C-alpha cells in the first residue's frame, strides 16, 4: 500500500516536525513537533482528544523576525 505524503493513517506511528507561517499574524509562525499513533479520527468538527491517539504533540506560536547563520 502506497502512503501519501503528509496523510495521517490509523494505527501507524507518525513523526511530525515543522515551522509553519501564520498568515493572519505579522511575523507569526507556529512550531509543531510530535510522535504519535492515531487510533481513531474525531467526529467532524470536533477536536482530537487523548482517547484518539497515543504519544505526544507540541504546538507553540511565536513571532519570528528573521535568522542568521555566521561561520
WODAZI-V484062 format. One line per field, one symbol per residue. burial: # if it has 24 or more other ideal C-beta (glycine too) atoms within 12 Angstrom, else .. Layout:
# WODAZI-V484062
burial: ???
This chain:
# WODAZI-V484062
burial: .......#.....#.#...................#.#..............#...#..............
